[in-house]
Amino acid sequence: MSAVRVAIFAHRFLPETGGIEVTADVLARGFTTRHGA
């Protein structure tokens, strides 16, 4: 499962548990992993 799909899943199904924050965290982690930052 790609980071984008995880982010969409978290954003859609976990709004009451901070879906936006989870989405941002997943995207940041995926970006860091992909670019080795």
Protein Blocks (a to p, Z undefined) as FASTA:
>chain_A
ZZklmmmmmmmmmmmnopmmmmmmmmmmmmmmmnoZZ
